[in-house]
Amino acid sequence: MWWKRLSEKSFDIAVKHYLMEHPDYCFIKFLGYGSYGRAYLIKEVSSENLFVLKSLRPKHRHHQKTLRKFNQEIHILQHLSLPYVPSIRATGTIQNIPFFIMDYINGHTFEQLIFNENQKFTVSQSLLITQQLLEQIVLLHKHGIVHRDLRIPNILLVDQQLRIIDFGLAAPIKKIEVATIRNPKRAENHISDLYFVGHFLLFLLYSSYTPTSKKGKSWQEELNLPVSVKNYLERLLWMKEPFHSAADALQSIPLEIKVQNEK
């Protein structure tokens, strides 16, 4: 029977059956999946507001470490009360697979803006956007949480305001000696988020870059950046002495920069 197999496709059917049995919500469409979860767009019948139902992927249902991470994401979102982070509406299980229902944020990810909409960002615009992101990260860190996955698909622009989604890799901040960190992406402290911020800023800066040769060069060579911006990026990317905190990175951002073609 279909509910015994628990393949990805059969689980999608199980989600639809679950919503049919809980008429407060109705199924709209499947949104997509990541390494650990699947997401569905649903609508609250009474208010017609949209929400996201996120579940663990069926193939991970017996993996205790992944289950703990999924439950940790629920715990983090339930206890965070920040305007740029989605709130959880309900939790439950479908075929013994955990899920939660959270706010749907109707905006464009920076991945969509750059690669689908071909939006260009100047150096000054890129720094101002990064400033707003760092302001949000500072508050997140003050709540004791590090996101650890601040990639362009997980940062949305909604009415000129940034929103952060997908807390699947988020974790409580730990005190870690920087010298002991081997992989900045996975560090459970500020280094991880700042490393991702560095790559986020690079994507913004490259949005208005036009290659002049086929030969691959480093970003330092390809991007005609003021020295202060280049140094700032190298500190974010762990190529020079890293910032001591997100607040340190926020205070150090070179917002006074104005390049010639922006004047």
Backbone as CSV, one residue per row, in Angstrom:
resi,resn,N_x,N_y,N_z,CA_x,CA_y,CA_z,C_x,C_y,C_z
1,MET,0.845,-1.197,0.000,0.000,0.000,0.000,0.880,1.246,0.000
2,TRP,0.346,2.383,-0.539,1.168,3.564,-0.754,1.782,4.118,0.518
3,TRP,1.085,3.976,1.685,1.625,4.594,2.893,2.708,3.735,3.545
4,LYS,2.916,2.517,3.028,3.952,1.652,3.568,5.317,1.945,2.939
5,ARG,5.332,2.402,1.671,6.590,2.548,0.954,7.395,3.749,1.427
6,LEU,6.708,4.848,1.712,7.333,6.076,2.178,8.441,6.581,1.248
7,SER,8.194,6.469,-0.036,9.080,7.130,-0.987,8.742,8.619,-0.959
8,GLU,9.560,9.418,-1.644,9.298,10.856,-1.689,7.908,11.128,-2.287
9,LYS,7.613,10.452,-3.388,6.336,10.678,-4.072,5.156,10.228,-3.208
10,SER,5.288,9.066,-2.573,4.179,8.585,-1.755,3.994,9.447,-0.510
11,PHE,5.087,10.028,-0.014,4.949,10.920,1.135,4.223,12.200,0.740
12,ASP,4.457,12.692,-0.477,3.704,13.856,-0.959,2.203,13.566,-0.924
13,ILE,1.829,12.356,-1.307,0.415,11.953,-1.266,-0.069,11.913,0.175
14,ALA,0.793,11.430,1.081,0.427,11.374,2.497,0.177,12.766,3.061
15,VAL,0.984,13.737,2.625,0.783,15.124,3.071,-0.581,15.626,2.608
16,LYS,-0.937,15.366,1.356,-2.240,15.799,0.832,-3.383,15.137,1.602
17,HIS,-3.254,13.841,1.915,-4.274,13.140,2.688,-4.397,13.729,4.090
18,TYR,-3.254,14.052,4.687,-3.263,14.644,6.033,-4.033,15.964,6.026
19,LEU,-3.787,16.786,5.018,-4.457,18.087,4.956,-5.950,17.931,4.657
20,MET,-6.300,16.906,3.902,-7.725,16.649,3.650,-8.436,16.269,4.950
21,GLU,-7.715,15.616,5.863,-8.294,15.223,7.143,-8.224,16.349,8.171
22,HIS,-7.514,17.401,7.860,-7.404,18.572,8.740,-7.802,19.797,7.917
23,PRO,-9.086,20.034,7.779,-9.595,21.029,6.815,-9.308,22.487,7.163
24,ASP,-8.556,22.737,8.241,-8.140,24.121,8.508,-7.212,24.630,7.405
25,TYR,-6.519,23.679,6.762,-5.566,24.037,5.717,-5.898,23.272,4.442
26,CYS,-5.472,23.832,3.308,-5.590,23.105,2.039,-4.258,23.155,1.309
27,PHE,-3.994,22.124,0.559,-2.739,21.972,-0.168,-2.723,22.885,-1.400
28,ILE,-1.616,23.594,-1.609,-1.471,24.440,-2.797,-0.481,23.815,-3.781
29,LYS,0.747,23.606,-3.344,1.738,23.003,-4.232,2.978,22.588,-3.454
30,PHE,3.738,21.716,-4.079,5.041,21.312,-3.557,6.052,22.394,-3.909
31,LEU,6.820,22.860,-2.918,7.772,23.944,-3.152,9.163,23.449,-3.527
32,GLY,9.593,22.345,-2.917,10.933,21.847,-3.205,11.502,21.094,-2.019
33,TYR,12.740,20.678,-2.160,13.375,19.927,-1.085,14.851,20.283,-0.988
34,GLY,15.402,20.034,0.187,16.820,20.232,0.412,17.439,18.927,0.864
35,SER,18.578,19.020,1.508,19.263,17.811,1.946,18.446,17.030,2.967
36,TYR,17.713,17.754,3.834,17.042,17.098,4.948,15.520,17.239,4.946
37,GLY,14.996,18.237,4.261,13.567,18.500,4.371,12.861,18.678,3.045
38,ARG,11.535,18.581,3.095,10.660,18.859,1.956,9.696,19.953,2.374
39,ALA,9.344,20.838,1.439,8.501,21.984,1.771,7.291,22.048,0.842
40,TYR,6.143,22.407,1.436,4.876,22.478,0.705,4.199,23.808,1.031
41,LEU,3.617,24.427,0.015,2.839,25.637,0.225,1.400,25.237,0.537
42,ILE,0.872,25.755,1.647,-0.496,25.451,2.052,-1.223,26.751,2.384
43,LYS,-2.549,26.684,2.435,-3.345,27.878,2.724,-4.287,27.611,3.889
44,GLU,-4.348,28.567,4.817,-5.323,28.487,5.893,-6.687,28.889,5.333
45,VAL,-7.655,28.007,5.447,-8.954,28.217,4.812,-9.669,29.442,5.367
46,SER,-9.651,29.616,6.687,-10.409,30.706,7.310,-9.882,32.087,6.947
47,SER,-8.555,32.234,6.902,-7.957,33.545,6.646,-7.443,33.707,5.220
48,GLU,-7.275,32.585,4.500,-6.660,32.536,3.169,-5.194,32.961,3.189
49,ASN,-4.590,32.975,4.379,-3.159,33.256,4.482,-2.362,32.023,4.072
50,LEU,-1.210,32.269,3.480,-0.345,31.185,3.035,0.682,30.831,4.103
51,PHE,0.984,29.537,4.188,1.989,29.033,5.113,2.828,27.978,4.409
52,VAL,3.913,27.589,5.058,4.773,26.522,4.544,4.749,25.358,5.521
53,LEU,4.474,24.178,5.001,4.612,22.954,5.789,5.959,22.341,5.418
54,LYS,6.842,22.234,6.404,8.162,21.644,6.167,8.265,20.340,6.938
55,SER,8.641,19.283,6.255,8.777,17.972,6.885,10.191,17.440,6.708
56,LEU,10.545,16.492,7.531,11.768,15.748,7.316,11.594,14.875,6.077
57,ARG,12.644,14.692,5.304,12.544,13.801,4.150,12.393,12.357,4.635
58,PRO,11.517,11.575,3.992,11.256,10.203,4.447,12.505,9.350,4.608
59,LYS,13.501,9.543,3.746,14.692,8.688,3.805,15.512,8.909,5.071
60,HIS,15.234,10.014,5.785,15.972,10.303,7.016,15.193,9.923,8.278
61,ARG,14.039,9.287,8.129,13.154,9.090,9.272,13.762,8.204,10.363
62,HIS,14.773,7.376,10.017,15.399,6.508,11.011,16.795,6.985,11.411
63,HIS,17.201,8.149,10.905,18.525,8.689,11.225,18.401,9.586,12.462
64,GLN,18.870,9.104,13.594,18.668,9.824,14.845,19.342,11.202,14.853
65,LYS,20.521,11.297,14.251,21.207,12.591,14.224,20.412,13.610,13.419
66,THR,19.872,13.181,12.280,19.091,14.087,11.440,17.783,14.452,12.120
67,LEU,17.163,13.495,12.791,15.939,13.774,13.547,16.204,14.814,14.631
68,ARG,17.334,14.687,15.312,17.669,15.663,16.360,17.863,17.051,15.753
69,LYS,18.510,17.119,14.573,18.715,18.409,13.926,17.389,19.030,13.505
70,PHE,16.482,18.205,12.997,15.175,18.716,12.577,14.401,19.247,13.788
71,ASN,14.425,18.505,14.874,13.744,18.950,16.093,14.420,20.181,16.681
72,GLN,15.736,20.287,16.489,16.438,21.480,16.956,16.010,22.707,16.160
73,GLU,15.792,22.528,14.840,15.295,23.636,14.021,13.937,24.108,14.537
74,ILE,13.063,23.159,14.864,11.754,23.514,15.420,11.927,24.291,16.718
75,HIS,12.784,23.800,17.592,13.000,24.448,18.895,13.528,25.876,18.706
76,ILE,14.485,26.046,17.781,15.068,27.366,17.549,14.010,28.341,17.041
77,LEU,13.222,27.927,16.046,12.207,28.820,15.486,11.096,29.123,16.475
78,GLN,10.793,28.175,17.352,9.757,28.402,18.358,10.188,29.433,19.388
79,HIS,11.486,29.506,19.645,11.967,30.381,20.713,12.561,31.688,20.198
80,LEU,12.766,31.794,18.890,13.213,33.065,18.326,12.005,33.964,18.102
81,SER,12.139,35.202,18.465,11.067,36.157,18.212,11.684,37.375,17.531
82,LEU,11.972,37.208,16.244,12.615,38.258,15.472,11.790,38.515,14.212
83,PRO,11.622,39.772,13.833,10.725,40.104,12.712,11.166,39.574,11.361
84,TYR,12.443,39.243,11.202,12.938,38.790,9.901,13.095,37.272,9.842
85,VAL,12.590,36.557,10.863,12.678,35.092,10.918,11.262,34.529,10.940
86,PRO,10.942,33.516,10.125,9.583,32.962,10.127,9.212,32.335,11.467
87,SER,7.943,32.498,11.852,7.439,31.929,13.108,6.734,30.605,12.829
88,ILE,6.786,29.705,13.810,6.119,28.407,13.682,4.678,28.516,14.147
89,ARG,3.784,27.954,13.347,2.353,27.996,13.642,1.887,26.704,14.329
90,ALA,2.427,25.565,13.906,2.002,24.273,14.465,3.070,23.225,14.173
91,THR,3.038,22.133,14.923,3.942,21.002,14.694,3.129,19.714,14.717
92,GLY,3.695,18.642,14.185,2.998,17.368,14.204,3.801,16.306,13.490
93,THR,3.167,15.180,13.192,3.813,14.105,12.440,2.858,13.597,11.366
94,ILE,3.419,13.155,10.264,2.680,12.495,9.180,3.399,11.179,8.900
95,GLN,2.700,10.062,9.096,3.333,8.747,8.959,4.605,8.667,9.806
96,ASN,4.512,9.204,11.046,5.621,9.209,12.009,6.819,10.045,11.559
97,ILE,6.611,10.913,10.583,7.660,11.824,10.129,7.301,13.228,10.628
98,PRO,8.206,13.884,11.365,7.886,15.193,11.939,7.755,16.282,10.882
99,PHE,6.894,17.253,11.185,6.742,18.421,10.324,6.413,19.627,11.187
100,PHE,6.539,20.799,10.592,6.034,22.005,11.248,5.470,22.942,10.187
101,ILE,4.566,23.789,10.616,3.944,24.789,9.742,4.453,26.159,10.172
102,MET,4.968,26.923,9.221,5.541,28.230,9.542,5.051,29.284,8.551
103,ASP,5.350,30.532,8.865,4.973,31.650,8.001,5.539,31.454,6.601
104,TYR,4.759,31.828,5.608,5.250,31.887,4.235,5.709,33.310,3.956
105,ILE,6.937,33.459,3.504,7.490,34.781,3.200,7.484,34.967,1.690
106,ASN,6.678,35.878,1.229,6.498,36.101,-0.209,7.498,37.151,-0.686
107,GLY,8.619,36.691,-1.157,9.649,37.593,-1.654,10.522,36.882,-2.655
108,HIS,11.614,37.512,-3.045,12.555,36.924,-3.987,13.866,36.644,-3.260
109,THR,14.403,35.455,-3.460,15.716,35.180,-2.919,16.747,35.928,-3.755
110,PHE,17.918,36.129,-3.172,18.967,36.795,-3.946,19.476,35.907,-5.070
111,GLU,19.286,34.611,-4.961,19.591,33.719,-6.074,18.672,34.035,-7.256
112,GLN,17.382,34.244,-6.982,16.434,34.595,-8.039,16.726,35.983,-8.605
113,LEU,17.013,36.930,-7.718,17.253,38.302,-8.166,18.463,38.389,-9.083
114,ILE,19.530,37.675,-8.739,20.773,37.771,-9.507,20.717,36.938,-10.783
115,PHE,20.253,35.687,-10.667,20.371,34.768,-11.800,19.116,34.701,-12.678
116,ASN,17.944,34.994,-12.100,16.718,34.968,-12.911,16.287,36.365,-13.349
117,GLU,16.406,37.324,-12.433,15.979,38.685,-12.738,17.110,39.551,-13.288
118,ASN,18.330,39.016,-13.257,19.509,39.742,-13.751,19.684,41.101,-13.089
119,GLN,19.363,41.166,-11.813,19.502,42.428,-11.088,20.973,42.697,-10.800
120,LYS,21.374,43.946,-10.969,22.752,44.353,-10.741,22.848,45.185,-9.467
121,PHE,23.924,45.002,-8.740,24.146,45.759,-7.515,25.498,46.453,-7.592
122,THR,25.501,47.745,-7.313,26.755,48.493,-7.272,27.498,48.156,-5.984
123,VAL,28.723,48.641,-5.886,29.506,48.407,-4.663,28.789,49.009,-3.462
124,SER,28.321,50.246,-3.590,27.633,50.901,-2.475,26.355,50.166,-2.088
125,GLN,25.570,49.761,-3.072,24.347,49.005,-2.793,24.669,47.679,-2.111
126,SER,25.702,47.008,-2.586,26.091,45.723,-2.011,26.480,45.870,-0.546
127,LEU,27.209,46.933,-0.235,27.633,47.155,1.154,26.444,47.500,2.051
128,LEU,25.493,48.275,1.523,24.313,48.622,2.318,23.446,47.387,2.589
129,ILE,23.319,46.524,1.604,22.559,45.286,1.803,23.268,44.397,2.823
130,THR,24.582,44.318,2.710,25.361,43.524,3.657,25.246,44.106,5.063
131,GLN,25.197,45.417,5.172,25.005,46.053,6.475,23.690,45.606,7.109
132,GLN,22.618,45.599,6.314,21.326,45.169,6.846,21.369,43.708,7.277
133,LEU,22.027,42.870,6.480,22.145,41.463,6.845,22.930,41.306,8.148
134,LEU,24.019,42.040,8.292,24.821,41.949,9.513,24.054,42.446,10.730
135,GLU,23.226,43.452,10.561,22.400,43.929,11.676,21.485,42.810,12.169
136,GLN,20.945,42.037,11.239,20.074,40.927,11.617,20.878,39.795,12.254
137,ILE,22.066,39.550,11.742,22.910,38.493,12.305,23.346,38.842,13.720
138,VAL,23.652,40.099,13.964,24.030,40.524,15.320,22.920,40.182,16.315
139,LEU,21.672,40.484,15.944,20.545,40.162,16.830,20.383,38.658,16.990
140,LEU,20.576,37.929,15.902,20.472,36.468,15.962,21.511,35.907,16.925
141,HIS,22.740,36.408,16.846,23.803,35.940,17.734,23.529,36.336,19.184
142,LYS,22.906,37.484,19.384,22.556,37.888,20.752,21.530,36.933,21.360
143,HIS,20.751,36.283,20.498,19.803,35.260,20.967,20.472,33.896,21.092
144,GLY,21.791,33.854,20.871,22.536,32.621,21.078,22.476,31.628,19.938
145,ILE,22.128,32.091,18.722,21.968,31.196,17.574,22.888,31.624,16.436
146,VAL,23.530,30.642,15.798,24.291,30.869,14.576,23.590,30.113,13.449
147,HIS,23.401,30.762,12.291,22.599,30.189,11.209,23.349,29.096,10.449
148,ARG,24.576,29.354,10.044,25.481,28.396,9.392,25.095,28.026,7.966
149,ASP,24.178,28.778,7.339,23.811,28.473,5.946,23.284,29.725,5.252
150,LEU,23.968,30.837,5.430,23.505,32.119,4.891,23.899,32.264,3.417
151,ARG,23.356,31.371,2.596,23.599,31.412,1.163,22.513,32.239,0.470
152,ILE,22.761,32.592,-0.800,21.811,33.453,-1.508,20.410,32.836,-1.664
153,PRO,20.216,31.493,-1.653,18.840,30.980,-1.690,18.104,31.144,-0.357
154,ASN,18.846,31.443,0.714,18.239,31.514,2.044,18.078,32.932,2.565
155,ILE,18.330,33.912,1.702,18.141,35.316,2.072,17.199,35.938,1.051
156,LEU,16.075,36.456,1.537,15.044,37.013,0.661,14.980,38.523,0.800
157,LEU,14.517,39.149,-0.270,14.245,40.581,-0.259,12.737,40.771,-0.363
158,VAL,12.174,41.428,0.656,10.732,41.675,0.713,10.525,43.157,1.007
159,ASP,10.040,43.913,0.022,9.813,45.355,0.201,11.066,46.046,0.733
160,GLN,12.191,45.729,0.119,13.491,46.328,0.450,14.027,45.919,1.827
161,GLN,13.392,44.932,2.445,13.858,44.400,3.717,14.296,42.955,3.546
162,LEU,15.365,42.580,4.230,15.864,41.220,4.137,15.120,40.290,5.090
163,ARG,14.968,39.042,4.683,14.399,37.986,5.519,15.309,36.769,5.422
164,ILE,15.517,36.096,6.533,16.369,34.915,6.586,15.501,33.674,6.751
165,ILE,15.738,32.663,5.926,14.966,31.427,6.023,15.914,30.228,6.150
166,ASP,15.317,29.051,6.294,16.001,27.755,6.361,17.020,27.698,7.496
167,PHE,16.518,27.358,8.673,17.360,27.217,9.858,17.735,25.759,10.112
168,GLY,17.762,24.955,9.046,18.043,23.534,9.188,19.426,23.218,9.731
169,LEU,20.410,24.102,9.494,21.767,23.886,9.996,22.091,24.787,11.181
170,ALA,21.116,25.558,11.637,21.349,26.477,12.759,21.684,25.707,14.030
171,ALA,22.426,26.367,14.910,22.854,25.719,16.149,23.104,26.778,17.217
172,PRO,23.060,26.384,18.485,23.453,27.305,19.545,24.919,27.703,19.380
173,ILE,25.226,28.969,19.600,26.598,29.449,19.480,27.461,28.844,20.584
174,LYS,28.655,28.429,20.193,29.611,27.885,21.150,30.851,28.777,21.203
175,LYS,31.519,28.756,22.337,32.796,29.447,22.445,33.874,28.524,21.902
176,ILE,34.431,28.903,20.768,35.415,28.069,20.083,36.655,28.905,19.799
177,GLU,37.810,28.358,20.095,39.055,29.026,19.739,39.197,29.035,18.214
178,VAL,39.383,30.212,17.660,39.465,30.346,16.207,40.575,29.464,15.632
179,ALA,41.673,29.335,16.357,42.805,28.550,15.868,42.463,27.076,15.696
180,THR,41.413,26.605,16.365,41.039,25.183,16.277,40.049,24.903,15.148
181,ILE,39.543,25.954,14.496,38.537,25.774,13.451,39.204,25.300,12.157
182,ARG,38.692,24.212,11.600,39.227,23.679,10.355,38.334,24.010,9.157
183,ASN,37.036,24.056,9.367,36.090,24.359,8.289,35.202,25.522,8.733
184,PRO,35.465,26.737,8.234,34.686,27.896,8.696,33.198,27.788,8.379
185,LYS,32.834,27.039,7.336,31.416,26.890,7.000,30.645,26.208,8.114
186,ARG,31.272,25.271,8.796,30.569,24.441,9.773,30.828,24.849,11.212
187,ALA,31.637,25.879,11.418,31.932,26.312,12.785,30.655,26.764,13.488
188,GLU,30.470,26.331,14.709,29.264,26.699,15.454,29.512,27.970,16.267
189,ASN,30.053,28.965,15.586,30.206,30.291,16.182,30.128,31.335,15.063
190,HIS,30.464,32.591,15.384,30.260,33.688,14.438,31.066,33.534,13.157
191,ILE,32.172,32.800,13.204,33.031,32.636,12.029,32.241,32.082,10.847
192,SER,31.365,31.107,11.103,30.577,30.500,10.029,29.698,31.530,9.339
193,ASP,28.908,32.267,10.115,27.994,33.233,9.507,28.750,34.327,8.760
194,LEU,29.866,34.786,9.296,30.629,35.830,8.613,31.275,35.296,7.336
195,TYR,31.686,34.039,7.340,32.240,33.423,6.131,31.186,33.395,5.027
196,PHE,29.946,33.037,5.380,28.864,33.034,4.397,28.522,34.454,3.958
197,VAL,28.590,35.409,4.875,28.335,36.808,4.514,29.356,37.270,3.469
198,GLY,30.608,36.833,3.617,31.627,37.183,2.635,31.265,36.680,1.241
199,HIS,30.796,35.442,1.155,30.390,34.886,-0.148,29.120,35.573,-0.661
200,PHE,28.215,35.907,0.246,27.001,36.641,-0.141,27.383,37.980,-0.768
201,LEU,28.309,38.697,-0.130,28.753,39.985,-0.656,29.431,39.815,-2.011
202,LEU,30.194,38.747,-2.180,30.830,38.502,-3.471,29.800,38.291,-4.577
203,PHE,28.727,37.562,-4.281,27.671,37.362,-5.280,27.070,38.708,-5.685
204,LEU,26.845,39.588,-4.713,26.293,40.910,-5.027,27.249,41.695,-5.926
205,LEU,28.528,41.660,-5.578,29.518,42.420,-6.340,29.706,41.864,-7.756
206,TYR,29.651,40.547,-7.896,29.816,39.927,-9.205,28.584,40.129,-10.094
207,SER,27.459,40.538,-9.514,26.237,40.719,-10.320,26.431,41.762,-11.419
208,SER,27.316,42.706,-11.201,27.546,43.756,-12.193,28.904,43.615,-12.874
209,TYR,29.498,42.424,-12.753,30.811,42.180,-13.352,30.670,41.628,-14.767
210,THR,31.469,42.142,-15.674,31.517,41.632,-17.049,32.912,41.093,-17.316
211,PRO,33.037,39.802,-17.619,34.366,39.221,-17.869,35.068,39.916,-19.034
212,THR,36.359,40.116,-18.886,37.152,40.740,-19.957,38.076,39.742,-20.639
213,SER,38.177,38.534,-20.078,38.995,37.490,-20.694,38.455,36.127,-20.284
214,LYS,38.829,35.101,-21.037,38.389,33.748,-20.734,39.211,33.108,-19.625
215,LYS,40.364,33.658,-19.359,41.245,33.105,-18.347,40.689,33.386,-16.955
216,GLY,40.576,32.332,-16.156,40.056,32.502,-14.814,41.040,33.230,-13.906
217,LYS,40.523,34.178,-13.150,41.343,34.938,-12.204,40.665,34.922,-10.840
218,SER,41.387,35.334,-9.838,40.810,35.439,-8.500,39.861,36.629,-8.450
219,TRP,38.969,36.632,-7.461,38.038,37.754,-7.346,38.786,39.053,-7.085
220,GLN,39.938,38.970,-6.396,40.731,40.177,-6.140,41.218,40.807,-7.444
221,GLU,41.491,39.951,-8.448,41.954,40.454,-9.743,40.791,40.887,-10.629
222,GLU,39.692,40.138,-10.589,38.572,40.412,-11.490,37.750,41.627,-11.078
223,LEU,37.545,41.782,-9.787,36.695,42.872,-9.305,37.554,44.096,-8.998
224,ASN,37.196,45.198,-9.587,37.939,46.436,-9.368,37.406,47.103,-8.096
225,LEU,37.886,46.627,-6.958,37.347,47.071,-5.677,38.300,48.025,-4.964
226,PRO,37.746,48.989,-4.238,38.593,49.810,-3.377,39.337,48.929,-2.368
227,VAL,40.492,49.351,-1.964,41.330,48.550,-1.067,40.593,48.197,0.216
228,SER,39.844,49.145,0.760,39.148,48.887,2.026,38.089,47.792,1.876
229,VAL,37.408,47.735,0.712,36.402,46.689,0.475,37.085,45.336,0.292
230,LYS,38.187,45.318,-0.442,38.952,44.091,-0.642,39.438,43.545,0.704
231,ASN,39.989,44.401,1.541,40.471,43.962,2.854,39.322,43.460,3.725
232,TYR,38.201,44.142,3.627,37.022,43.746,4.410,36.565,42.340,4.005
233,LEU,36.495,42.093,2.710,36.100,40.777,2.207,37.080,39.693,2.654
234,GLU,38.358,39.986,2.603,39.361,38.992,2.988,39.254,38.637,4.465
235,ARG,38.833,39.575,5.289,38.631,39.263,6.709,37.371,38.402,6.892
236,LEU,36.313,38.706,6.139,35.106,37.887,6.217,35.386,36.455,5.758
237,LEU,36.197,36.335,4.716,36.456,35.033,4.096,37.606,34.278,4.747
238,TRP,38.081,34.800,5.881,39.081,34.055,6.655,40.431,34.009,5.960
239,MET,40.671,34.985,5.072,41.953,35.060,4.377,42.919,35.962,5.134
240,LYS,42.373,36.816,5.979,43.151,37.658,6.881,42.563,37.505,8.279
241,GLU,43.107,38.224,9.223,42.619,38.108,10.604,41.104,38.305,10.645
242,PRO,40.368,37.301,11.135,38.902,37.396,11.108,38.369,38.393,12.133
243,PHE,37.141,38.809,11.925,36.490,39.694,12.884,36.185,38.928,14.163
244,HIS,36.184,39.636,15.280,35.961,38.998,16.575,34.496,38.641,16.802
245,SER,33.604,39.283,16.050,32.171,39.043,16.208,31.438,39.654,15.024
246,ALA,30.146,39.346,14.932,29.333,39.974,13.887,29.227,41.474,14.128
247,ALA,29.168,41.868,15.387,29.109,43.298,15.713,30.382,44.004,15.256
248,ASP,31.511,43.350,15.408,32.792,43.887,14.941,32.768,44.061,13.425
249,ALA,32.251,43.064,12.711,32.152,43.152,11.250,31.203,44.265,10.829
250,LEU,30.114,44.435,11.564,29.145,45.489,11.256,29.769,46.874,11.436
251,GLN,30.489,47.065,12.511,31.113,48.361,12.784,32.222,48.683,11.794
252,SER,32.809,47.643,11.205,33.967,47.836,10.329,33.604,47.966,8.857
253,ILE,32.336,47.793,8.493,31.957,47.797,7.077,32.250,49.171,6.460
254,PRO,32.936,49.207,5.319,33.369,50.481,4.718,32.265,51.159,3.906
255,LEU,31.274,51.683,4.586,30.124,52.280,3.906,30.443,53.611,3.234
256,GLU,31.593,54.205,3.574,31.927,55.502,2.984,32.359,55.386,1.533
257,ILE,32.498,54.132,1.057,33.001,53.903,-0.302,32.027,54.434,-1.352
258,LYS,32.573,55.166,-2.299,31.838,55.552,-3.510,32.790,55.399,-4.687
259,VAL,32.516,54.441,-5.552,33.409,54.267,-6.705,33.013,55.239,-7.801
260,GLN,33.923,55.465,-8.718,33.765,56.528,-9.707,32.474,56.399,-10.530
261,ASN,32.147,55.173,-10.935,30.983,55.018,-11.809,29.665,55.086,-11.074
262,GLU,29.710,55.274,-9.749,28.468,55.425,-8.991,28.191,56.894,-8.684
263,LYS,29.127,57.754,-8.934,28.931,59.164,-8.593,28.007,59.849,-9.583
